Amino acid sequence: MITLKDIAKEAGVSSVTVSNVINGNYKKVSAEKIEEIQEIIKKHHYVPNAVARSLAVKESKLIGVVIPYVSENENFLQSPYNAEILGVLEKWIRKNGYYLMVRCVDSCNEIIPVINTWNVDGVVFLGAYSHEVRELKKQLQLPMVFIDTYTEEKGIVNIGVDDFRGGYIATKYLISKGHRSICFVGPCYIDGNVVEKRYGGYLKAMRECGYENNILSEHAVGTSYECGVGIGKKIAFAEEEITAVFATADILALGLIQGLRLSGKRVPQDVSVIGFDNLLECRYSTPQLTTVSQNISVKAERAAAALFQMIREKKKLSMNEIIEVELVERQSVWQLSGTD
């Protein structure tokens, strides 16, 4: 196998000169010699070592995307939300001439040695908790963007949505349709994450309308279709009558609809369901799912734009951009009789 030294010997130049030509550093090399070296490389089908090149030019062309809280037996791409986020990020990364590296971890801090080993040029974290942000900021000196993180830390870039308002408008919409017994469904939350904010919006709407005694919640083990099916069955046979459900994710809501249906309940005639995300799958369900759109593609695009701005300009940014949410009305919410 031909080496860089072999090419240098054949061209009558130093290894450093060949390395400069490979890495696009032409300042001290004549046009004739550049052409000669490139011809020799082509003739011998020489492929530069990517790791060596990254060390030479101090860039790897790798962008890391970290998806936390994924168990070793879990397929992260079964989440339509993760798939949509990754699809948009990959398009941006590819368009800018970089490569995507995805890593799933139990917690974000586990990724620190991996990032340092692979010499990535930037990283995007999905849903990191506040205490993790402090450690990441301390240990990593590279462009970082957080998505859906609630933290008091200064000097970071976070792109999120107004989760509190999303929970509020979803619940107010159900109340406007005559519903009083509304159940909140979502995974257990740690202080300051998106689920807590959505639950806070639900509580505010219920209390504003004088329905404090009607506050109900069901905690999901995870955010999956299967969890939704199980909770749907449970709600169908609950002692207290539940006429509407607000789920913190569309995938949960779609599972809920199936669980209710399997238990003999009609959606929306018996139980109304509203989700959160506005995934494409909402349009394909029967009935089509009413939901809160968090503009997932816009969120991912803003995150990618901020990351590449930091890489391009070689400077840190500090911003917390909150994208507005909106209600998307479809077919899964029923107007109760006797109400306008």
C-alpha positions in Angstrom: 0.0 0.0 0.0 1.4 3.4 -1.0 2.1 5.9 1.8 2.4 9.6 2.0 6.2 9.3 2.1 6.1 7.3 -1.1 4.2 10.0 -2.9 6.6 12.6 -1.6 9.6 10.6 -2.8 8.1 10.2 -6.3 7.3 13.9 -6.5 10.7 14.9 -5.2 9.2 16.9 -2.3 8.8 16.6 1.4 6.0 14.8 3.2 4.9 18.1 4.6 4.4 19.5 1.1 2.3 16.5 0.1 0.3 16.9 3.3 -0.3 20.6 2.5 -1.6 19.7 -1.0 -3.9 17.0 0.4 -5.3 19.5 3.0 -5.7 22.4 0.5 -2.9 24.5 1.9 -1.3 25.7 -1.4 0.4 28.9 -0.2 4.0 27.5 -0.4 3.5 25.1 -3.3 3.7 26.0 -7.0 0.8 25.3 -9.3 2.9 22.9 -11.3 3.9 20.9 -8.3 0.3 20.8 -7.0 -0.8 19.3 -10.3 2.0 16.8 -10.2 1.3 15.6 -6.7 -2.4 15.3 -7.4 -1.7 13.2 -10.5 0.5 10.9 -8.5 -2.2 10.6 -5.8 -4.8 9.8 -8.5 -2.5 7.2 -10.2 -1.9 5.2 -7.1 -5.5 5.6 -5.8 -4.2 7.0 -2.5 -6.8 7.7 0.2 -5.6 9.9 3.0 -6.1 8.8 6.6 -9.1 10.7 7.9 -7.9 10.7 11.5 -4.5 12.0 10.5 -6.0 14.6 8.3 -8.3 15.8 11.1 -5.3 16.2 13.4 -3.4 18.1 10.8 -6.1 20.6 10.0 -7.6 20.6 13.5 -11.1 19.6 12.2 -12.8 16.3 11.8 -15.8 17.4 9.7 -17.9 15.4 12.3 -20.9 16.8 14.0 -22.2 14.8 17.0 -25.9 14.5 17.9 -26.5 13.1 21.4 -29.8 11.5 22.3 -29.9 10.9 26.1 -32.0 8.6 28.3 -32.1 5.7 25.8 -31.8 2.2 27.2 -29.5 -0.3 25.6 -32.4 -2.3 24.3 -34.3 0.7 22.9 -34.4 1.6 19.2 -34.2 5.4 19.2 -35.5 5.7 15.6 -38.8 4.1 16.6 -39.6 7.6 17.9 -41.0 9.7 15.0 -39.9 12.8 16.9 -36.2 11.7 17.0 -36.4 10.6 13.4 -37.7 14.0 12.2 -35.2 16.0 14.3 -32.3 13.8 13.0 -33.6 14.1 9.4 -33.4 17.9 9.4 -30.1 18.0 11.2 -28.5 15.5 8.8 -29.6 17.6 5.8 -28.0 20.7 7.3 -24.9 18.9 8.2 -24.5 17.3 4.8 -25.2 20.6 3.1 -22.3 22.2 5.0 -19.9 19.4 4.0 -19.9 17.7 7.4 -20.8 14.2 8.6 -23.3 13.1 11.2 -22.3 11.0 14.2 -25.2 9.9 16.5 -24.8 8.5 20.0 -27.5 7.4 22.4 -26.6 7.5 26.1 -28.2 7.0 29.5 -27.1 10.5 30.5 -25.4 13.3 28.5 -22.3 13.4 30.7 -21.4 9.9 29.4 -20.6 11.3 26.0 -17.7 13.6 27.2 -14.8 11.1 26.6 -16.3 10.0 23.2 -16.5 13.6 22.0 -12.9 14.3 23.0 -11.7 11.1 21.4 -13.4 11.7 18.1 -12.4 15.3 17.9 -15.8 16.4 16.7 -16.3 19.9 15.5 -19.6 20.5 17.2 -22.4 18.8 19.0 -26.2 19.0 19.5 -27.8 17.7 22.7 -31.4 16.7 22.7 -33.2 17.3 26.0 -30.3 17.6 28.4 -31.1 18.4 32.1 -29.8 21.5 33.8 -27.2 19.8 36.0 -25.8 18.0 32.9 -25.4 21.4 31.1 -23.1 22.7 33.8 -20.8 19.7 33.5 -20.8 19.7 29.7 -20.0 23.4 29.6 -17.1 22.8 32.0 -15.6 19.8 30.2 -16.1 20.5 26.5 -14.6 23.5 24.7 -16.3 23.3 21.4 -19.5 24.7 19.7 -22.6 23.1 21.4 -26.3 23.6 20.9 -29.0 22.3 23.2 -32.5 21.5 22.1 -35.4 21.5 24.7 -33.3 22.3 27.7 -34.4 24.4 30.7 -31.5 25.8 32.6 -30.3 28.9 34.4 -26.8 28.5 32.9 -25.5 31.5 31.0 -23.4 31.5 27.8 -25.1 28.6 26.0 -27.3 28.1 23.0 -30.7 26.5 23.5 -33.5 26.2 21.0 -36.9 25.2 22.5 -40.6 25.8 22.3 -43.1 27.3 24.7 -44.1 24.0 26.4 -46.1 25.7 29.1 -48.3 27.5 26.6 -48.7 24.3 24.7 -50.1 22.6 27.7 -52.3 25.6 28.4 -53.8 26.0 25.0 -54.4 22.2 24.6 -56.4 22.1 27.9 -58.3 25.4 27.2 -59.3 24.0 23.9 -60.7 20.8 25.5 -62.5 23.0 28.1 -64.0 25.2 25.3 -65.5 22.0 23.9 -67.4 21.3 27.1 -64.9 18.9 28.8 -64.4 19.1 32.6 -62.9 15.7 33.4 -59.6 16.0 31.6 -56.7 13.7 32.3 -53.1 14.6 31.7 -50.9 11.8 30.4 -47.1 11.9 30.2 -43.9 10.3 31.6 -42.6 11.1 35.0 -40.7 14.4 34.9 -37.7 15.9 36.6 -37.9 19.5 37.7 -37.5 21.8 34.7 -38.0 19.5 31.7 -40.6 19.8 28.9 -43.1 17.4 30.5 -43.2 19.5 33.7 -43.8 22.7 31.7 -46.6 21.1 29.7 -48.2 19.8 33.0 -47.9 23.3 34.4 -49.9 24.7 31.5 -52.5 22.0 32.0 -52.8 23.0 35.7 -53.1 26.7 35.0 -56.0 26.1 32.5 -57.8 23.8 34.9 -57.5 26.2 37.8 -58.4 29.3 35.8 -61.7 27.6 34.9 -62.4 26.4 38.5 -61.8 22.8 37.8 -59.2 22.1 40.5 -61.1 19.1 41.8 -61.1 17.6 38.3 -57.3 17.5 37.9 -56.3 14.0 36.9 -53.0 12.5 35.7 -51.6 9.2 34.5 -47.9 8.6 34.4 -46.5 6.7 31.4 -43.4 4.5 31.9 -42.0 6.0 28.6 -43.0 7.9 25.6 -44.1 5.1 23.2 -47.1 3.8 21.4 -47.2 0.7 23.6 -47.3 2.8 26.8 -50.2 4.8 25.3 -52.2 1.6 24.5 -51.8 0.5 28.1 -52.9 3.8 29.5 -55.8 4.0 27.1 -57.1 0.6 28.4 -56.7 1.9 32.0 -58.6 5.1 31.3 -61.4 3.2 29.6 -62.2 1.3 32.8 -61.4 4.1 35.3 -63.8 4.6 38.2 -64.1 8.3 37.5 -65.5 9.2 34.1 -62.9 10.8 31.8 -64.2 12.6 28.8 -60.9 14.0 27.4 -57.2 13.3 27.5 -54.2 15.6 26.9 -51.1 13.5 26.1 -47.6 15.1 26.1 -46.6 13.4 22.9 -48.4 12.4 19.7 -47.0 8.9 19.8 -48.6 8.4 23.3 -51.9 9.9 22.0 -52.0 7.5 19.1 -51.5 4.6 21.4 -54.2 6.0 23.7 -56.7 6.0 20.8 -55.9 2.4 20.1 -56.1 1.3 23.8 -59.5 3.1 24.1 -60.8 1.5 21.0 -59.7 -2.0 22.1 -61.6 -1.4 25.3 -64.9 -0.5 23.5 -64.6 3.3 23.7 -65.1 5.5 20.7 -62.8 8.4 19.9 -63.8 11.1 20.0 -67.5 10.4 20.8 -66.7 8.8 24.2 -63.3 10.1 24.9 -61.5 13.0 23.2 -57.8 13.0 22.7 -55.3 15.7 22.0 -51.5 15.3 21.5 -48.4 17.3 21.3 -45.8 17.5 18.5 -47.8 17.5 15.2 -46.0 14.5 13.7 -46.9 13.4 10.2 -48.5 10.3 11.7 -51.3 12.5 13.1 -52.8 12.8 9.6 -52.8 9.1 9.0 -54.6 8.0 12.1 -58.4 7.4 12.4 -59.6 9.8 13.6 -56.9 12.3 12.6 -55.2 13.6 15.7 -55.8 17.1 17.0 -52.5 18.3 18.5 -50.2 21.1 19.5 -47.6 21.8 16.8 -44.1 22.5 18.1 -42.7 23.1 14.6 -40.1 20.4 14.9 -38.4 21.1 11.6 -38.0 24.8 12.4 -36.5 23.9 15.8 -34.0 21.6 14.3 -33.1 24.1 11.5 -32.5 26.9 14.1 -30.3 24.6 16.1 -28.2 23.7 13.0 -27.9 27.3 11.9 -26.7 28.4 15.3 -24.1 25.5 15.5 -22.6 26.3 12.1 -22.5 30.0 12.8 -20.3 29.2 15.8 -18.1 26.8 13.8 -17.8 29.3 10.9 -17.2 32.4 13.0 -15.1 30.6 15.6 -16.9 32.3 18.5 -19.4 31.3 21.1 -23.0 32.4 21.1 -25.4 32.9 24.0 -29.1 32.6 23.2 -32.3 31.0 24.3 -34.7 31.0 21.4 -38.3 29.9 22.1 -40.4 28.9 19.2 -44.1 29.5 19.4 -46.6 26.6 19.5 -50.0 26.4 17.8 -53.1 24.3 18.0 -53.8 22.1 14.9 -57.5 21.1 14.9 -58.4 17.8 13.3 -60.9 15.1 14.3 -60.1 13.6 17.7 -61.9 16.1 19.9 -65.7 16.0 20.4 -68.0 18.9 21.2 -70.0 17.8 24.2 -73.8 18.4 24.0 -75.2 21.4 25.8 -72.0 23.5 25.1 -71.1 26.0 22.4 
